[in-house]
C-alpha cells in the first residue's frame, strides 16, 4: 500500500482528525484493490451500503469505525493493521491525532 502524504490528507475534513481521514481513505482503497463494489463490500462486512459509504467518505460525523469492523476489514481484505492505519508521526502529541472539538460556551438560539 502506498504511503499517505500527511500534508495532503491533514485537515481535508474538518470533522475528523487527520488519522481518521487517512484510515477512511485506506479502507476505500483496500476495498477497491480487492475488487469489491460498494454493495459487495457492505455485504461482506455485514453493514449497510450507506454505512460503508459514510465510513469511506467521512460525510457523516457520527460514523466512526469500530474496532470489530476494522478487524473484519483486515480479514476480508487481507490487510495488515499498517495498511489500515498507515505511517504515523513519532510524537503522540502531534496535531495529526487531534480531532476538532465543538466550541465550548457557544451561544444557543435566541428565544422568541
C-alpha positions in Angstrom: 0.0 0.0 0.0 1.3 3.5 -0.8 2.3 5.8 2.0 -0.2 8.6 2.7 1.2 12.1 2.4 0.4 13.6 5.8 0.4 17.2 4.5 -2.1 16.3 1.7 -4.5 14.5 4.0 -4.2 16.7 7.0 -7.4 18.6 7.7 -9.1 17.6 4.5 -12.2 17.0 6.5 -12.7 19.4 9.5 -14.9 16.9 11.2 -12.3 14.3 11.8 -8.7 14.1 12.9 -6.2 13.5 10.1 -5.5 9.9 11.2 -9.3 9.2 11.0 -9.4 10.7 7.5 -6.4 8.5 6.4 -8.0 5.3 7.8 -11.2 6.1 6.0 -9.3 6.6 2.7 -7.3 3.5 3.3 -10.5 1.4 3.8 -11.8 2.6 0.5 -8.5 1.9 -1.3 -8.4 -1.6 0.2 -11.9 -2.4 -0.9 -11.2 -1.2 -4.5 -7.8 -3.0 -4.6 -9.6 -6.2 -3.5 -12.0 -5.7 -6.4 -15.2 -5.3 -4.4 -18.0 -2.9 -5.3 -19.6 -0.8 -2.6 -22.5 -3.2 -2.4 -20.2 -6.3 -2.2 -18.0 -4.6 0.4 -21.0 -3.7 2.6 -22.5 -7.3 2.3 -19.1 -8.9 3.2 -18.8 -6.5 6.2 -22.4 -7.1 7.2 -23.2 -3.4 7.2 -25.5 -1.3 5.0 -24.2 0.3 1.8 -24.9 3.7 3.3 -22.8 2.9 6.4 -19.9 1.8 4.2 -20.2 5.0 2.1 -20.3 7.1 5.3 -17.2 5.3 6.6 -15.2 5.7 3.3 -16.2 9.3 2.6 -16.3 10.8 6.1 -19.5 12.7 5.3 -21.4 11.6 8.4 -19.8 12.9 11.6 -21.4 10.2 13.7 -20.0 7.4 11.6 -16.8 6.2 13.3 -15.1 2.9 12.6 -15.5 0.4 15.4 -12.6 -1.9 16.3 -14.7 -5.0 15.4 -15.3 -3.6 11.9 -11.6 -2.8 11.5 -10.8 -6.4 12.4 -13.3 -7.7 9.9 -11.8 -5.4 7.2 -8.4 -6.8 8.0 -9.6 -10.4 7.5 -11.8 -9.8 4.4 -9.5 -7.5 2.5 -6.3 -9.4 3.6 -4.9 -6.2 5.0 -2.4 -5.6 7.8 -3.0 -3.0 10.6 -0.3 -0.9 9.0 -2.3 -1.0 5.7 -5.3 0.3 7.6 -3.6 3.0 9.7 -0.6 3.9 7.6 2.5 5.7 8.8 2.2 7.7 11.9 4.1 10.6 13.4 6.8 9.8 16.0 5.2 12.1 18.7 1.9 11.2 20.3 1.1 14.9 20.9 1.2 15.6 17.1 -1.7 17.6 15.6 -2.1 14.5 13.4 -4.0 12.9 16.2 -6.2 15.8 17.3 -9.8 16.0 16.4 -11.6 19.3 16.1 -13.8 19.9 19.1 -17.0 21.9 19.4 -16.6 25.3 20.8 -17.4 25.4 24.5 -19.7 28.2 25.5 -21.2 28.8 22.1 -24.4 30.7 22.2 -27.7 28.9 21.7 -30.6 30.2 19.7 -32.4 33.3 20.9 -35.8 32.7 22.4 -38.7 34.4 20.7 
